[in-house]
Amino acid sequence: MRKQVLKLAVAITMGSTMATASLAATEADAVAGIKDAVEEAYLYGLPMIVGYKVQYDYFIDRKSGQFKAPLNTLHNEARVYTPHDTAISTPNSDTPYSMVMLDLRAEPMVLCMPKIEPARYYDVQLVDLYTDNYGYIGSRATGNEAGCYLIAGPDWQGTAPATVARTFRSETQFSLAIYRTQLFNPADMPNVEQVQAGYLVKPLSAFIGGARPPAAPAIDWPAFKPEAFTSEFAAYLNFLLQFCPPTGTAEVEKPMRERFAKVGIGAGLKPSGEQLTPAVKAAMGEATKAALQKIGQTAESIGKDVNGWHIGAAAGNRDFYNGNWALRAAAAKLGIYGNSEAEAVYPFTRHDSNGIVADGSKHSYQMTFAAGQLPPVNAFWSITMYDGRTQLLIDNPIKRYLINSPMLPELKKNADGSITVYIQKDSPGKDKEANWLPAPNGPLFVVMRMYWPKTEAPSVYPLGEGAWKPPALVPVQNLNALGVRRFGDKSIENIVRTDTRYGHDGLFQGPRGWGYWNHLEYPRPIQNPNLWPDWQSTYFIGRMALPDGGSVSFSYRYSHARYFQFALYREKGGTFVSIGEAVDGRNIDPDPGSSNPFRVGADRLAEARNFTLRVVAREAPEDPQQREANVLYAGTGGSELQFVNRIYLSDQGSDGTGWGASDTPRGGFHMPTYTGTLADGTTLSSQEVLKRFGRPFPGATKQPVSDEQWEQLVHAKGNDPQLDPASAPARRLPVWEKYWNLRYSILGSFKTPDERAKIPFAGPIDGGGDPATEYLFVQLSRKFGPVYVMRGKMPTFPNTYAGAGGKGLEIMPDAQTQYWSLVSCEAMPSGQIVDGLTDMQVPLDAERNYTIVYSRKEDRPANATAENGVAWIEWSPRGEGIAGPKNRPDFGMLMLRIMATNPTWKERPDNITRPGMEEEVMGPYYPRGEYTNKAAFEASGLKTR
């Protein structure tokens, strides 16, 4: 059980309550002495006052709303703590509690334990009024066999009977015993109740059947008031000290108690009403402020930060504190009645992996335990969520306050055996809800509890330096970022930073992409990403004309991203056609001393990640084995060519290129540098390369089809008679097709099957398409239904975005495809997209099947949500996106990218060699869809939450 102290007022003077007549002295040394004594007394007494508030609410004040039982009466609670429990903050909510406040003045008390099954952990923490943990009973300390234990006060002089297993001596006349009994799951509560029923508390006289000694005097307990921490501090501390004699092991406090007495603090002392001088009042106020500051500093300095978690020990016995009263007060501030480190360790965090205060209203988070790296404990572990302001449990729709080791059978594992906990205020989706730890709509405070930690490696010991480390809280979605719809989308801040840093080179034009064109206040024409770009892409483009034998050498750095590619094109027929020369990140050899993060098994976060890429004006060797590594062959003849550098889905924390940080002004790596070489061996600087080889970009790439040409296509007399101009080229039964080229796939879609078959489909990809990507598309119309539902199976992909440390996946895994995405498109003259989904943003069932709903916002079914396992993608409100009255607002198109596939994946779309083979080749991975409407989908069996 842990508790944060009430926020203590610092603007206080302590009033006259801590005064005696002798405090009227005005000499500087006397004032200094007063200040030192008051500061020490406040550090010493603060945890006792905090403890008294709990004790008063639980065992004295029957009207507190938190009352448990009278003194010497055990109170069992066959429940766990909830947000309704407010007397103690940061409460343990995974072990039902039993508690008893022991009055040891008249005689000792005996605590008897039943035999408890070996698998069930329990402990009894013995705490005195100083808040020292002076003893333990339980699984770790005494075992799970039955036994009785005697608890004696500081004044008892008797002999323990032979029938008690052990005697514990409290330094104070009152002691708190806190029982924790492990609960395995909700159905286990009756078993916990049975264990609790076996806990017995008896006076020693009743235990041995002897005469009962005279009762101790009645006590006039002062009602607890907030002033106990300020102006009434001395009065409350004096009250408590009468039960804390400086005898036995506490005798070391006598010199300190004498210093306290000089400022009116001590058992039996009463504050004087004599008026204090201004100097003394000021000294007292300064002393209290200094004590509070020291407590805060000590609390911050306890332990070490590990992956954003603070790991240390603040609770223990007298020997543990060894006179460090600031440490004991800090323990009360962090959480009163915390266990000693041998019994439990409490890593806690308020920060994410970037060191930023974690806030459920601003971000959603994940923490991932790698396979075999769960907290190493002999008993059990838990992760509990609290409100960051109050450190109380938070109410939430699933009434879940923690995730713990007994829940492991219900937690879903990732494919690699790791376990991800989703920490956010809203459900992460039905398929992830088993691992959801609800967070507050504001600052959060997370406490990990490790009961009976293992001492053998890997261990959390030594605290803050152990081989086992808790995984960081990784922010996975900025809920307030402009332009961000889903986890993984680039925010406007990211887009602006990327634009500011890059693309100001004479050869590399950009950055180009949907976000830059739509979110920048003044995008450049070159940043228009036509035709049908990806939602997550950042492109750089340039034009060159290399003389025969010439070359350009680019010094690059691998991006922190999912996909990186460099490809060459030539303009042909009003569009840019691939010349077949392209290389993606996986196939680029690194420079000596560097590594390639895109290769399976590679360290994706390696610092040494440089490579060199060359474009040479020679014909490619006929024998692929004769090709030079990292070389693209531009051919001869000196004709102009265009290059495209693609970067898709940069890692979290990286800008749109993956070369620099997204959250700092510093840009990191600023574009590749380059040099040139002529056929005679002459070396060219970058400026000379631009002058001799570079070709200007006049502006935006011209669309291959104009508005007028598109309208003519829609109404052409030779179109398939089954098409209606109101919806053409969409058909009532929509069919996904592989994209071959603009002429066959787009223009041919208006024709009859026989006429379309006459159009050549084979050949290099046009429209600036990626030769390493397989594109599938479907053209649709709301005339057939305002909602289109798409279903299929998701291939495996490397989910590189975040990783356990929040800066990208650490090791590149094997996968069927490097990247999968879906975009909603407008018609060819517009070439724009409206929305996009990346593979990692699509909810999947246990067999990796997905359901995606495509509709306008107003037609979106209420159950088309990630929480229900359904992805939603927006249908363009503009339809075709053509300016003017001839625009058809019902048009829609979806385009699917399946990129850089694994040759071992037999259903990969690369194996489609002619139109019509799509479903046959792709099998379950082939997307299928149908028209419906909002009401029908909402009635389909998927329910809103």
N, C-alpha and C positions, 0 to 999 in steps of 0.2 A: 504494500500500500504506500503510495507516494503522494506528496501534497506540496503545492507551491504556496508560499506565504502570501497572505494578502498584500496587495501593493501598499508598501509602507510609506507614510507621509514623511517627507524629509524636512519640511518647513515647520519644525517643532522646537520647543524650548524646554520640554520636560516639566515646565511649571515649577511649583514649589514642592511637589510631592517627593522629590528626591533630596530635599534639603534638611540639614540640621543647622543649629545655631552656628556651628563652627564654620559653615560654608560662606559666611559673610565676608571672609578675608578677601582683600583686594590685591594682595601682593601677587606679582606676576608668577612666581614659582608655585604659589598655592593654586592659582587659577589653572596653571598647566597641569598640576597634579589632579585637580578635579576633572579636567578634560580627559586625561588618560584613564582615570578610574571609571568614569561614565562610559567611555568607549569600550573598555574591557568588559564592563558589566552588561552592556547591551549585546555584545558578541556572545558572551557566556549565556545570557538568559533568554535570548530570542527563541531558540528552539524549544525551550521549556514552555514559553507562552504559547507558541504554535501548538505544541502537544496538548496544553491545557484546553485549548478551544475544542479539539477533537474529543478529549475525555469528558468535558462538560456536556457537549452535545450528545454524546453516546451513552454516558452512564450516570449523569447527574440531573439534567434538565429533561423531565418527562414530556415537556411541551415543545421541544426543539424541532420535532419533525424527523429527527435522526436518532432518537433514543433507541438503545438496544436492550439494556438490562441493568438492574441495580448492581452495586459492587458485589464481587465474589460470586456472581451468577453468570454462568456461561450462556452466551447467546449464539445460537446456530442460525445461519441463513442458508436455506436450501435454494439458493438462487445466485446469480451473478450480478454484479453491479451494472446499472443502467444510467442513462442521463438524468433520471430522477434522483440519483444519489449525488448530493451537492456538498455535503459536509467536508469531504476529502476529495481533492482533485488528483488527477492521474491514478484513479483506482485500478487495481487489478480486476479484470472482468472475466478471467478464465479459471479462477479457483473460488468456489464458494467459501465464505469466511465464517469462522467462529471466533468470538472475542470474549474476553473477560478482563475486567479491571480488578486487580487483586489488592485488597487492603491487608497489608502484612503487619500492621501495628500490634494486634493482639496475639497473633500466632501465625505460623507458616501456613501455606496452602499446598495441597497435593493435587497434581494434575495426572490423571490416569489415561493411558492410551489403549485402545483395543488393538488386536492384531489386524493388520491391514495387508491386503494382497500385495505381493512384491511389485507388481506393475504400476500400482497407484502411488504417486508421490504425495507426501504431505510434509508440512513443517509447522512447528510452533515457535514463533519468534518471541523472545522475552525481552521487553524493553522497559527501562526504568524512567523516572521522571526527567532525567537529563537527556533522554532520547538515545541513550547508549544501548546497543544490542549486547546484553551481558550473557546470553546463552541461547542455545537451540535444542529443540527436541524434534525428531522426525527422521525421514528416510536417510538423509545424508549423515546427520549427527549421531543418531541412536538406533537407526534401523526401523523396520516395520513390525517388529514383534511387539506384543503387549508389554506394558510396563508402566510404573508409577514414578513420578518425579516430584521432589519436594522443593518448593520455592520459599525461601526465607528472607526476611527483611534484615536491615543492618543491625538491629538491636537484639536479635534472637540469639540466645546462648545455649539452646538445647542440643540434643543429639538426635540425629535422624534415625528412624526405625530401619531395621534390616530389610524390610519389605519394599523400600523405595530403591529404585535403580541408581538414582543420582540426586545430589543436592545442588541447587543453584542459589546463589546469594545475590539478592538485589541490593544495590547501594542506597536505594530510596525506599520509603515505607509504602509506597504504592508502585505497582508494576502493571504493565499492560502485557497480556498474552494474546498474540494474534495467530490464529490457526488458518492454514491454507490447505484445502483438500482438493486434489486434482479431479476435474470433471472431464471425462473423455468426450462426451457429446450430450445433447439435450436428453436423450433417452437414458443416459447414465445417472440422472439426478436422483432417482430412488436409491441407488447404490451409495451415492454420496450421503444421502440422508441417513442411511443405515450406519455408515462410518461415523457420522457426526453424533448419532445417538449413543455411540460407545465412548465418546469423550466425557470424562467425569472430572468435576472440580469439587474438592472437599477441604474443609479446615483440617489441620493435622489432628485435632482432638476427635473429630468424627471419623477420620481414617483409622485411628488406632483404638477407637472406642473408649477414649478417656474423658476426663472432666473438661468442660469448656472453660477457658480462662475468662477473666473479666473483659467485658467489651471495651473497646477503645473509645475515647471521648467522641461525641458527635462533632461534626464539622459544619461550620457556616460557610458553604461554598459561595464565593462571589460570582454573580452572574457574569458571563463573559460579555465584554463590550469592546468595540473596535479601539477604544482608547487604551486598551491593554498594550497596544503596540506604540503608543505615543505618550500622552500625558499621565496615564495610570500605569505605565510600565513597572515602576518600582513597587507599587502596591501589590500588583499581581505576582511579581517575582518574589517579594518578601513572603507572601502567602505560601508559595510553593516551597521555598527554602526551609520552612519549618519541618518539612517531611524529608529533607535531604541532609542529614547530619554529616559533617566532615569527619567521619570515623572510618576505620578499616582502610580499604583501598582508596577511599575518598579523602583521607587525611591530608593528602598532598595539596588540597585546596585551601587549607587554613590560612596561609599567608595572603592568598588572593581574597579570601572572605574578609580579612582584616582591612584590606584596601577598600573593599566595597562598603564596609561599615562606615568609613569616613565620609561617604556620600549618601548615607542613609539607606543602604541596601543590605539586608541580612534578615535572618529569621528573628522575629520578635521586634524588629525595628519598625517605627511608624514615621511617616513623613512629617516634617515640621511645617507649620504654616507660616514661619518667619519669611519676610520678604527677602528675596535674593537681590544682590546687586546686579546691575546690567552686565557687568563683566562676567559674572558667574553664569547668568542666564545664557549669554552668548557662548561661553565655553561649553555648556551642556548641549546647546543646539549644535555646535560644531562637532562635538563628540559623537552625537547620534548620527549626523550626516556622514562623518568619517567611518563609523561602524557599518552603516548601510552600504557605503561605497566599497568598503573592504569585503563585505559579504558578496556583493555582486561580482567583484573582481575575482574572488576566490571561486565562486561558482563557475565563472567562465574559464578558470585555469585548471579545473579538475580534469584530469585525464588528457586524452589526445583526440584530435579529429581524424577519423578514418573514413574515407569515402563519404564525407559529409555527416557522419555519425560521431557523436561524442561518447567516448568510452573511458570510464574511470570509476573510481570507488569513492563515495562520499559518506557511506554509513558503516559503522563498526562499533567496537567496544571502547572502553576508556584507553586501552593501550593503543588502539588504532588512531584515536585523535591526539593523544599524547600532549594535551594542553593546547592544541590548536583549535581555539573556540570559533575562529572564523570558518574553519572547515566544517565544524558541527552545525554552525548556523547556515552555511551554504547547503548542507545536506537537507536541512529543513526547507530552505528556499526551493531546492530542486524537487523535493518530494519527501515529506516526513514519513518516518517509519519504513524507510527502505531497508532491504536485506543487506547483510554483510556480503562481501564479494564472494566468499566461499560458497554461500548459499544461492546467490543469484547475482547476475550481472545485468545491468540495465543500459545498453546503448540507447541513446536517444538522439533525435534530430529535429531541427526546425528548418533545415536547409536542403536544397536539392543538390544535384551533382555539380552544379556550377557555383555553389556557395551562396545562392540567392535564397531569401526567405521563401519557404514553400507556402503557397497560397492556393487553396482549392477553387477560389473564385477567378483565378487567373490562369491556372494550368491544370492539366491532368498529368499524372506521373505513373511510372512503372518501376518496380524493383524486381530484379531477376536473380534467383539463386541458381547458380550453375549446377549441373548434375553432380551429385555427391558433395555439394557444398552448403547443405543446410546447417543451421546453427548447431555446433557440437555440444550436446548436453547429455547428461545421464538421466535427467527427468524429462522435461519438456520445454518448448520455447513458444513464444507468442509475439505478435506484433499488434499493438493496440493504438487506435487513433483517438486523438483528443483535439478539442478546440484549442487553437494556439493562444487565444487570449485568456481563457479561464482554466485550461487544462482539465476540463470536464469532458466526459464522454458525449458524443454528439448523436442526436436523434437522426435516423435515416430510414428509408422505406423498407429495407430488408432486416432491420433490427440487428445488424451485425456490427459489433464494435471492435472485433479483432479477428485475426487469422492466426491459428496456432497449429502445433504439430499433430494434435489429435484429428485435425481436419484434413490431413494429408490424403487419405483415401478418396476424398471428394474433390480435391484440387486437381485441375487439369495440368498435365505436363506438356511442355513443348516437344517438338519432334526429337530434339537432342537430349531429352531427359531433364532439362532445366524447368524451373517453375517461376512464372511471372505473376506478381501481385499487382493488380491494377488499383491505383490510389487516385480517386477522383470523386467529385461530388455527384456526378450523374453516372448511370449504369454504363459500363464499357460495351454493352451488347449482351444479348442472351447467351451467346456462346462463350463469353468470358466471365459471366456473372459469378460463377463458382469461385473465382479468384479475386473478386472485387472487395476491396476494403474501402467503404465509403468515407469520404473526406468532408470536412466542413466547407461552407461557402465563405471562406476566409482563411486566415492563417491556420496552419495545422502544426501539431506537435505529435510526433510519433515515438513511441517507446517500444523497444524490443526487450523482452524478458527472457533470460536464459537461466532456467532453474537447474541448479547443481551442474555447473559447467564442467566439461571434461578438462582434465589437466594434461592429458597426453595429446601430442600433436596429431592433426591440426587443432589448435586450441585458441580461445580468446585470450588466454594468458601468455605473457604478462599483458595486462590491460593496456590497450592502445598499441601494442607491439606484437601481438600474437600472430601466428601464421594464418588463422582464420579471420576474415574481415567481412563485415556486413556489406551487402551490395547497396550501391547508392540509389537514391530516389532520382530517377531520370525524368525530366520534364518532356512529355511527348506531344503536348498540344498547348499552344498559347490561346486560351479561350477569348482573349481580348484583342488579339492581333488583327489588324485591319487586313481584309482580303483573305483571311484564313477560314476555310469552311470545315476542314477535316485535319486530323493528325497527319503531319507531314507536308501540308501545304506551305509554300513560302509566304511570309507576311510581306506587307508593303515595305516595312523597314528593311527586310532582307533584300527586296527588289531594288530599293533606292540605293542601298549600300553597294550592291553588285554593279549597278549602273554607274555609280560614282567612281568605282575603282577600276573598271575594265572597259575595253572597247575604244580606248582613245589612242589606239595605235593605227598607223596608216595602212597596215595590211589586214589586221583582224578587226572586222566591223561587228559591232554588237555592244553589249549582250542583246540577244534577240530572243523573243519568246512571248507567249501569251501575257504573262504578268507584266513584262516591261512595256508592251504595247498598250495594255489596258489600264495600268495603274500609275505609270509615270505621268507627271503633269504635262511635260512637253517631250513626248517620245520622238525620236528621229525617224524619218521614213524607213531607214534601213532596219529599224527594229520591228517592223510589221512582219510577223512570223508566218505569212501565208506560205504553204497551203496546209491547213489542218494540222497544226503542230500538236505536240504533247503538252498536257497541262503542267508537267513538272520540268520541262526542258529549259536549258539555257544554250543558245546557239551562238557561235561566232562564225562569220563567213568572210571570205575574201576572194579576190580575183588576181590571177597571175598569168603571165605568158612567158614560158621558159624557152630560151634558145636551145637548140640541140646541144646535148652534152652538158648543159648547165644544171645546177641543182640548188636547192635551198635546204639548209639544215636547221631544224627547230630544237631548241633546248627546252624541254618541258618538265613538268612535275605532275605525277599522277594525281588526279582529283580525289578528294574524299567524297565519293559519290558511288552510285550503283552502276552507272554505265558511262563509258568514255569512248569516243570514236572520232576518227579523222577520215574524211572521204573526199574523193575528187569527182567533179561533174563537168559536162560540157553542155552548152546551150544547143538545143535542137528542137525545131518545130514549136517554138514559143514556150518551151519548158526546159528544165535542167535535168539531164539524163545521166545516170551513173555510168562512169567508164569502167566500172568493175574494180577500181582501185580504192580499197578502204581497209582500215585496220581498227579493231576495237581494243580496249584496254587489256583484255586477256592475252592478246597475241603480240603485245609490244614488249620487247626485251628491255630490262632496266639497265641503267648505266652501272659500271663496276662499283661495288659498295652499296648499291641500292637494291630494293626489292620491289616486285610488282604486286600491289595489294589486290589486284583483280583475279589472281589465280587461286584455284581451290587450295585451301590449307594455308594461304598466306596471311601474314599479320597485316590487317587492313589499316592499322593505325601507325604503322612504322614511320619514323621520321625521315629516314633515307629513302626517297621515292622519286628519284630523277630518271629521266630517259631522254634519248635523242631520236628524233624522227626526221627522215629525209624524203624530199620529193625530187626525183631526177628526171630529166628530159631524155629518156631512153625508152625503147619498147620493152615491155615485160618479157622475160625469158619464156619460151614455150614450155620448158620443163619447170614446173613449180619448185622442184628441188633446187634449182639454180637461183632462185630469188634470194636477194640479200635481206637480212633481217632488218626490220624497221624502215623499209624503203617502199615508197609508192612510186610507180612508174607512170609518168605523165605522157609518155609517147613523144614522137618527134613531129616536127613541122611548125613548132612555135605558136600553135593556136592558143587562144585564150581558154583558160579553164577556171572553174570555181571550186573552192574548197569549203567544206562545212565541218566545224568542230562541234560535236554534240556532247553535252554533259547532262545526264538525267538523274534526278533525285539525289541531290547532295545531302550529305549526312547532317543530322541534327547538330546545330551549333555552327555549321558552315554556311557561307554565302552561296549564291546560286551557281558558282563555279566549282565549289568544293576546294578552292585554293586558300581561302581566308576565312576568318571568324565572322559570324553573322551578328555578334552582339558587342563588338568592339570597333572603335574607329580605325584600328590598324587593318590594312588590307591583306597582309601576308604576301603570297606569291603573285606578282602582277604580270600575267600573261607570259607566254614563251618568248625567249629571245631568239634571234635568228641571224644567220649569216648565209652568204651565197658563194657559189663557185662557178666560174666560167669553164668552158670546155678546155681552155689552155691552162687551167689551174689557177687562174687569177682569183684571189679571195675578195669577196665583197662584204662591206659592212652592212648593218641593217638599213642605214640610210641609202646606201648604194643599191641594195636589193629592191627597196621601194621605188627608186628612180628607174632602174633597168627592168625589173620584172613585174612590179605592181601595176595593176590596172584599176581605175577608179570605179566606184559604185555610184551610179547616178541617183539612186534612191531606192524606193521599195521595189521588190520584185513584182513584175507585172503578172496579173492573174492570167492563166491560160485561156479562160473563157470570160467574156464580158457579160454584163447584165442582158444586153440585147441578144447576144448569141444564145444565152441560156433560155431566154424566153422563146426564141425560135426553135430550140430543141424541144421544149415542152409542147409546142403546138405543131411540130413538124408532121406533114402528111404521111410520111413513111413510118411513123411510130407504130408499135404494137397496138392493134385495135382494141385489145383488152385493157389498155391503159386509159384512164380518164385524165384529161389535162388538169383537172382540179387537184389531182394527187400524184400524177406521173413524176418520176418513174417508180414511185412506191406501188407495191402490189398488196392485195388483200391478205395473201399468205406470205409474210415476209421471210426471206431466205438470206442467210449470211453467206457471203462470197469472199473468196480471196481476191485481193486487189492485184491486178496484173499491170495495167497502164491506164492512162486517162482515156484513151480512145476505146479500148475494149470495156473497161470496168464502168466508167461513168457515162460516156456517150453511148456505148453499146447497150446500156441498161434500158434505153428507150425502145430498143428494137425487138422484133420477134426473135425467138430462140434461133430460128434458121438464119435470119439475117445477121444476128450477132455472131454466130459461129463462123461467119466469113471474115471477121475482123481478126487480124493477128493478135495473139495474146502473149506469146513468148518474147523474151528479150529483156534488156536491162530496165530497171525501174526508173520511172520518170517523176516529174513533179517534185524533184529534190528529195525523193524518198530515200530511206536508209537501206542499202543493199543487204544489211545484216538483220533486217526486221521483216517479219511476215505480217502483212496488214490484212485484216478481214473487216468487211463493212456491210451495213444494211441500210437501205433508204426507206423511210417510213413517212406516214401521213396520219395526222390526227383525224382525218376523215373516216378512217377505219376503227378508230378508238383512241381516246385521249391518253390512255395509259398503255405502255408497252412493257411487258415483263420478259426479261432475259434470264435464262438459266444455263448452267454448264458446270464444268469441273475446272478448278484452278490448278494449273501446273505448279510444281514446287518452284520456289524462287528464293534467292538469298535476301532475307529481310535485314538489310544493312543499315537502315536509317538511324536507329538509336543505340542498340546494344546495351549491355549491362551498365556501362559507365556513362551513357548518355551522349557520347561523341561518335557514335557509329559502332557497328558490329566489329568485334575484335578479330575474329578469324573468318575468312571467306569460306562458306560451305559449298558443297556440290549442289546442283539444282538442275531441273529440267529446262528452265529458261532464266535468263539473267534479269528480265524485266517484262511485266505484263501491265497493260494499262488500257483504259477505255475512255474515249472522249466523245462528247456530243457536238455535232457539227452543224453549221449552216451550209447552204448550197455553194456550188463551185465558184460562182462569181465573188462571193464574200470570202470564202476560204477560212472563215473564223471558227473557233470553237467557243463553247459557252460554259462547259463544265468538264471535269475530268476526275477519274478514279484511278488510283494506283493500286497495284495488287495488294499491298499491305492494308489498304483502306476498305477492302471488301470483306464483310463477315463470311465465314465459312462454317459448314457443319463438320461433323466428325470425318466425313468422307471427302472433304475439301470441295463440296458443292456450294455454289453460290446462287442467290436470287438477286437480281438487280431490276429496279423499277425506274423507268424513263418517263418523265411527265413534266408538265408545267408545274410551277409551285402551287397554283390553285387546284390542280388535279392530284396532288400528291396524296396517296392514301395515308391515313393516320398511323397505320402499322407498317409503313415502309420506312423503318428506322433501323439503325444499327443494333439498338437494344433488342429488336425482334429478329435479328439475324438477316436483315434485308438492307442492301445498299440502295441509295437513291441518287440518280443523276438527272440534272435539269434539262428539259427540252427548251430550246431557244424560244423566248417570247417573240422573237422576230421571224421565226420560221426560216425562210430562205435567206433572210438578211439583205435583201435587195432594197435599195432606196426607191421610194415612189409607190404609187397605187397598184402596180403590177406584182408586188411582192405577195407570195402565198404564205400566210402565217402558219399554215398547218404542216409545212414541210419539216422533216427531221432526218438526221442521219447519225448513226453511231459508227465509230471506227475503233477497232481493236488492234493493239500492237502486241506482238509476241516476239521478243527480241533476243537475238544471240542465243539460240537454242542449243541444247546438248545433243550431239549426234546419237547418243545412246537412247534418247527418248523416241520410242517408235511411233508415237502419235503426233510428233511435231509437225506443224503445218509446212515446214520446208519440204516435206515429202509429197506435197500436193503438186503434181506436175502438169495438170491440165484442169480447166474449169469443170466443176461438177464432182470433183473427188473429195471436197472438203469434209463432208460428214463421214464418208468411208474411212478416210485417213485419220481424222482426229478423234473419232469415237466419242467418248464421254466428254472430251475437252472441246468439242464443237459446240458453239453457242446456239441455243434454240430459243425462239421467242414467240409471243402471241400478243394480240391486242386485247385489252379489257378496259374496265373503267374503275373509278375510285371505289364505288360502292361494292362492286363485285370482288375486288381484291381485299377490301376490308372484311368481307364476309367469307374469305377463303380459308379461315381457320387460324390465321396468325392474329394474335390478340395484342392490343396495346397494353402497355404496362402502366 
